[in-house]
Amino acid sequence: MPFALPFQPPVEPMLAKLSSEIPEGEQWIYEPKWDGFRALVFKAGDDLYLQSRDLKPLGRYFPELEVQLRRSLPDKCVLDGEIVIAHEGRLDFDAMLLRIHPAATRVATLAAEKPSSYIAWDILALGDDDLRALPQLERRERLVAALAHAKSPIHVTPATRDKAVATDWFQRFEGAGLDGVMAKPDSLGYQPGKRAMLKIKHQRTADCVVAGFRWYKGGKDTLVGSLLLGLYDDKGVLHHVGVCAGFKQTVRAELAEMLKPLRDREHHPWKDWANVLGEGDGEAAPQRKPGATSRWNRGKDLSWEPLRLELVCEVSYDHLQGTRFRHGTHLQRWRTDKAPRDCRYDQLEEAAAIEIAQIFGRVPSVT
């Protein structure tokens, strides 16, 4: 049934391109970059639809949030924002991933244990008015007014014109699980599918053990798809912390030849990787290893080839989520001068956590 709105779902969300630094100038509006699930909300009376970034429905995974959105939002509106789960003073992305589960009973249990919140940062429609052509600053003002009486777990993201404030957010909010800073021109209209905003994310490097690799799709025995990275904890246990990928085809072939003599399953500390927790009950595995089922693509081949623990590489990464890299990393250089046993967690930079409540409690107007 069509929604009684100026336009219908799905709508491609406006995207951002990566910037190495926070831009300066009077035309910019800065916001924290939230680390959750991007979601557009379409509401018309009791009709509600949550749309993901890839244009799929999200509502079944966040039933408790649908109740709150129906209760708190204006009668007719379309919002853009992020679904997050805040727990013990920081954002919990692992809890978000657990929600992508086929069993409604399991989702309901998780929703009761760690309820979700919605952080709105844009409004695309209000009543019968399509607001997408309005400038960013005016849409921001409409958003703040429309959600003036909304209560937790519905929030409006903080925003500022002061680069010093944005820089402070960038430095301090990482400890609470935020992903960086967004920068938006104040005259910007909403441009579906276009990379019209800027995102500034943390970038740092780490030395990691190359503990294995996966073949490139369609290139078994000839092309390497990704390297599996490991770090040792303070007890000397090697944990799988993420992957390094994005290689050119020529490099994939070179890696296949380079790694051939190092392949070794018999003596690898992860040789029992098949016992690693997959979907399960969401409890943390005592030693993180590769090979678990992918939540996003259940047919994806996650088989891998173990290597003797002799190679060390330096990779760039944005930030740590628990005991692993939040996103894929990029190869910077090989570290022939470093012993694998020296690749430990204690090399990683950590930011001090702040309470999420401090972020949620900020005045929503552009300062």
VMD Tcl script that draws the C-alpha trace (Angstrom):
set ca {
  {0.00 0.00 0.00}
  {1.46 3.43 -0.92}
  {2.42 5.78 1.90}
  {0.50 9.06 2.18}
  {3.75 10.98 1.67}
  {5.21 13.29 -1.03}
  {7.31 10.35 -2.31}
  {7.53 6.61 -1.74}
  {10.27 4.30 -0.47}
  {12.83 3.25 -1.30}
  {15.00 6.35 -1.66}
  {18.76 6.14 -2.14}
  {20.48 7.87 0.78}
  {22.85 10.74 0.19}
  {26.44 9.51 0.59}
  {29.81 10.93 1.63}
  {33.31 10.85 0.24}
  {36.35 10.36 2.45}
  {38.45 13.39 3.42}
  {41.81 13.31 5.17}
  {41.06 16.35 7.32}
  {38.19 18.43 8.66}
  {37.51 21.22 6.12}
  {37.55 24.84 7.24}
  {35.17 27.61 6.25}
  {31.94 29.33 7.22}
  {29.89 27.18 4.85}
  {30.39 23.90 6.75}
  {28.09 22.22 9.25}
  {29.83 19.50 11.29}
  {28.23 16.47 12.94}
  {29.56 13.37 14.75}
  {29.74 10.29 12.50}
  {27.67 7.55 14.11}
  {28.66 3.90 13.89}
  {25.48 1.89 13.41}
  {23.05 1.01 10.63}
  {22.07 3.79 8.23}
  {18.28 3.98 8.12}
  {15.65 6.12 6.41}
  {12.31 6.28 8.26}
  {9.04 6.70 6.37}
  {6.03 7.43 8.61}
  {2.44 8.20 7.67}
  {0.01 7.73 10.54}
  {0.51 4.20 11.85}
  {2.29 3.14 8.66}
  {6.03 2.91 9.23}
  {8.90 1.67 7.08}
  {12.59 1.43 8.01}
  {14.86 1.34 4.96}
  {18.54 0.34 4.98}
  {21.33 1.99 3.02}
  {21.04 -0.75 0.37}
  {17.28 -0.11 0.01}
  {16.14 -3.15 2.02}
  {13.63 -3.26 4.92}
  {15.15 -3.12 8.42}
  {12.08 -3.02 10.65}
  {11.90 -6.72 11.54}
  {15.30 -6.50 13.23}
  {14.35 -3.53 15.45}
  {10.73 -4.08 16.54}
  {11.16 -2.10 19.77}
  {12.38 0.93 17.80}
  {9.39 0.81 15.45}
  {7.10 1.21 18.48}
  {9.00 4.29 19.66}
  {9.15 5.85 16.20}
  {5.39 5.51 15.76}
  {4.92 7.13 19.17}
  {7.42 9.99 18.88}
  {7.57 11.15 15.26}
  {5.30 13.65 13.50}
  {2.27 12.14 11.78}
  {3.82 12.36 8.30}
  {7.57 12.58 7.77}
  {10.66 11.03 6.17}
  {13.90 11.07 8.16}
  {17.49 10.06 7.50}
  {19.73 8.88 10.30}
  {21.36 5.96 12.08}
  {20.15 3.09 14.24}
  {22.58 2.52 17.11}
  {22.76 0.51 20.32}
  {24.32 2.29 23.29}
  {25.51 0.07 26.14}
  {27.68 0.85 29.16}
  {28.69 4.27 27.92}
  {29.57 3.46 24.32}
  {28.10 2.29 21.03}
  {27.91 -1.50 20.71}
  {28.21 -2.47 17.04}
  {28.52 -6.17 17.88}
  {25.04 -5.98 19.39}
  {23.82 -4.44 16.13}
  {25.22 -7.34 14.12}
  {23.49 -9.88 16.36}
  {20.13 -8.36 15.38}
  {20.50 -9.62 11.80}
  {18.99 -12.96 12.76}
  {16.28 -15.02 11.02}
  {14.39 -15.91 14.22}
  {11.93 -13.27 15.44}
  {12.06 -14.73 18.95}
  {15.82 -14.24 19.08}
  {15.50 -10.65 17.84}
  {12.86 -9.95 20.50}
  {15.15 -11.29 23.23}
  {18.06 -9.14 22.05}
  {15.78 -6.09 21.78}
  {14.79 -6.51 25.42}
  {18.40 -6.96 26.56}
  {19.91 -4.07 24.56}
  {17.27 -1.78 23.02}
  {18.20 0.37 20.04}
  {18.04 4.12 19.48}
  {17.56 6.29 16.40}
  {19.79 9.30 15.72}
  {18.16 11.61 13.15}
  {20.33 14.01 11.17}
  {18.14 14.98 8.21}
  {14.50 15.41 7.28}
  {13.41 14.77 3.70}
  {9.67 15.31 4.02}
  {7.25 16.78 6.56}
  {3.49 16.66 6.13}
  {2.81 17.01 2.42}
  {6.04 18.92 1.73}
  {9.05 17.43 -0.06}
  {12.03 19.11 1.63}
  {14.87 17.57 -0.36}
  {15.53 20.68 -2.45}
  {15.93 22.91 0.62}
  {19.45 23.85 1.81}
  {21.04 21.67 4.50}
  {20.82 24.42 7.11}
  {17.08 24.92 6.56}
  {16.43 21.17 6.64}
  {18.38 21.04 9.91}
  {16.14 23.74 11.40}
  {13.03 21.86 10.22}
  {14.37 18.64 11.74}
  {15.04 20.22 15.15}
  {11.57 21.75 15.22}
  {9.85 18.55 14.08}
  {11.53 16.46 16.78}
  {11.47 19.11 19.53}
  {9.26 16.93 21.74}
  {10.77 13.54 20.84}
  {12.17 11.59 23.78}
  {14.74 8.83 24.13}
  {15.40 6.59 22.25}
  {14.77 9.13 19.44}
  {17.48 11.81 19.20}
  {18.68 14.60 16.92}
  {22.41 14.51 16.23}
  {24.52 17.39 17.55}
  {25.73 19.90 14.95}
  {28.10 22.86 14.97}
  {29.69 25.43 12.66}
  {32.76 25.65 14.91}
  {35.68 23.61 13.55}
  {37.29 23.60 17.01}
  {34.20 21.87 18.42}
  {34.22 19.37 15.54}
  {37.91 18.68 16.16}
  {37.16 18.08 19.83}
  {34.42 15.62 18.85}
  {36.83 13.86 16.51}
  {39.39 13.43 19.27}
  {37.14 12.61 22.23}
  {34.06 10.83 20.90}
  {36.00 7.91 19.44}
  {36.18 6.37 22.91}
  {32.39 6.20 22.90}
  {32.37 4.26 19.64}
  {31.77 7.09 17.16}
  {33.38 6.81 13.76}
  {34.67 10.33 13.07}
  {33.09 13.58 11.88}
  {30.78 14.52 9.00}
  {31.04 17.86 7.16}
  {28.10 19.17 5.11}
  {27.84 22.40 3.09}
  {25.04 24.52 4.58}
  {23.55 25.19 1.11}
  {23.48 21.51 0.12}
  {20.20 20.01 -1.07}
  {19.54 16.33 -0.41}
  {21.08 14.39 -3.32}
  {20.10 10.71 -3.30}
  {22.94 8.38 -4.26}
  {25.48 11.22 -4.63}
  {28.65 11.58 -2.54}
  {27.88 15.15 -1.65}
  {29.08 15.21 1.98}
  {32.50 14.65 3.54}
  {33.44 12.06 6.15}
  {36.60 12.35 8.20}
  {37.62 9.09 9.88}
  {40.45 8.07 12.18}
  {43.45 6.55 10.41}
  {46.38 4.89 12.18}
  {48.70 1.95 11.60}
  {49.50 -1.36 13.32}
  {52.03 -4.14 12.81}
  {50.26 -7.49 12.43}
  {51.15 -11.14 11.94}
  {50.04 -12.49 8.55}
  {48.45 -15.69 9.82}
  {46.67 -16.82 6.66}
  {44.91 -15.74 3.50}
  {41.83 -16.30 1.38}
  {41.83 -16.91 -2.37}
  {40.39 -14.29 -4.67}
  {37.01 -15.28 -6.08}
  {37.65 -17.33 -9.22}
  {41.42 -17.23 -8.66}
  {42.14 -20.25 -6.47}
  {45.85 -21.19 -6.50}
  {46.74 -18.08 -8.52}
  {45.30 -14.93 -6.89}
  {45.14 -13.93 -3.21}
  {41.98 -12.11 -2.19}
  {42.83 -11.02 1.36}
  {45.36 -11.50 4.14}
  {44.22 -12.67 7.58}
  {45.79 -10.63 10.36}
  {46.65 -11.59 13.92}
  {47.70 -9.90 17.15}
  {48.91 -11.47 20.39}
  {47.28 -10.66 23.72}
  {49.18 -10.32 27.01}
  {48.93 -14.09 27.56}
  {50.59 -14.91 24.24}
  {47.36 -16.01 22.51}
  {47.07 -15.08 18.83}
  {43.71 -13.54 17.86}
  {42.27 -12.96 14.41}
  {41.78 -9.17 14.25}
  {40.69 -8.57 10.66}
  {41.71 -8.70 7.03}
  {43.85 -6.72 4.62}
  {42.44 -6.49 1.09}
  {41.96 -4.20 -1.90}
  {44.99 -5.40 -3.87}
  {45.61 -4.86 -7.58}
  {45.47 -7.99 -9.73}
  {49.23 -7.99 -10.25}
  {49.78 -7.86 -6.49}
  {47.29 -10.70 -5.95}
  {49.36 -12.93 -8.25}
  {52.62 -11.89 -6.58}
  {51.18 -12.71 -3.15}
  {50.09 -16.17 -4.33}
  {53.69 -17.00 -5.26}
  {55.14 -15.32 -2.18}
  {52.91 -17.20 0.26}
  {53.08 -20.62 -1.40}
  {56.08 -21.93 0.62}
  {54.59 -20.66 3.91}
  {51.33 -22.60 3.79}
  {51.06 -24.80 6.90}
  {47.87 -26.13 8.50}
  {49.33 -28.84 10.74}
  {51.08 -26.59 13.26}
  {48.85 -23.52 13.10}
  {47.33 -22.22 16.37}
  {44.00 -21.75 14.55}
  {43.90 -25.27 13.05}
  {40.71 -25.95 15.06}
  {39.09 -22.80 13.63}
  {35.95 -24.72 12.65}
  {34.95 -24.70 16.33}
  {34.82 -20.91 16.43}
  {31.50 -19.41 17.46}
  {29.35 -18.52 14.45}
  {25.83 -17.17 14.83}
  {25.34 -19.03 18.11}
  {24.11 -17.20 21.17}
  {26.25 -14.11 20.77}
  {28.76 -14.83 23.52}
  {32.36 -13.89 22.82}
  {34.75 -16.63 21.76}
  {37.80 -17.03 24.07}
  {40.08 -16.77 21.03}
  {38.90 -14.95 17.92}
  {39.57 -16.98 14.77}
  {38.52 -16.77 11.11}
  {35.90 -18.98 9.49}
  {32.68 -18.00 11.26}
  {29.47 -17.72 9.25}
  {28.94 -14.36 7.56}
  {25.81 -12.60 8.82}
  {25.50 -10.62 5.62}
  {25.95 -13.39 3.07}
  {25.26 -16.86 4.41}
  {26.51 -18.46 1.20}
  {29.84 -16.62 1.25}
  {32.94 -18.82 1.15}
  {35.04 -17.97 4.22}
  {37.50 -20.86 3.86}
  {41.13 -19.87 4.31}
  {44.71 -21.08 4.03}
  {46.89 -21.07 7.20}
  {50.47 -19.79 7.03}
  {53.54 -20.29 9.14}
  {53.75 -17.33 11.50}
  {56.76 -15.65 9.95}
  {55.48 -12.59 8.08}
  {54.70 -9.19 9.58}
  {53.03 -6.32 7.74}
  {52.10 -2.77 8.69}
  {48.48 -1.92 7.87}
  {46.40 1.24 8.16}
  {43.11 1.03 10.03}
  {40.46 3.42 11.27}
  {39.59 2.11 14.73}
  {39.31 -0.92 16.95}
  {35.94 -2.48 17.81}
  {36.41 -4.66 20.83}
  {39.33 -6.94 19.89}
  {39.25 -6.52 16.10}
  {39.49 -3.86 13.42}
  {36.07 -2.37 12.67}
  {36.68 -2.22 8.89}
  {39.10 -3.78 6.43}
  {42.70 -2.57 6.55}
  {45.16 -1.55 3.83}
  {48.72 -2.76 3.39}
  {51.37 -0.09 3.99}
  {54.59 -2.12 3.95}
  {56.22 -5.39 4.95}
  {58.08 -5.36 8.29}
  {61.02 -7.74 7.81}
  {62.65 -6.04 10.79}
  {59.94 -7.05 13.27}
  {59.35 -10.42 14.94}
  {55.78 -11.80 14.78}
  {55.71 -12.20 18.59}
  {56.14 -8.43 18.89}
  {52.78 -7.85 17.17}
  {50.66 -7.30 20.28}
  {47.52 -5.43 21.21}
  {49.46 -3.07 23.46}
  {50.81 -1.22 20.39}
  {47.34 0.06 19.51}
  {46.25 3.56 20.40}
  {43.13 3.71 22.50}
  {40.93 6.72 23.14}
  {39.39 7.31 26.54}
  {35.67 6.54 26.56}
  {33.07 9.21 27.30}
  {29.47 8.66 28.23}
  {27.07 8.40 25.30}
  {24.59 10.33 27.43}
  {26.82 13.40 27.05}
  {26.34 13.23 23.29}
  {22.62 12.55 23.45}
  {22.13 15.41 25.88}
  {23.67 18.14 23.73}
  {21.55 21.05 22.52}
  {20.48 20.07 18.96}
  {20.63 23.50 17.30}
  {23.61 24.37 15.10}
  {26.11 26.15 17.36}
}
mol new
graphics top color blue
foreach p $ca { graphics top sphere $p radius 0.5 }
foreach p [lrange $ca 0 end-1] q [lrange $ca 1 end] { graphics top cylinder $p $q radius 0.2 }
display resetview
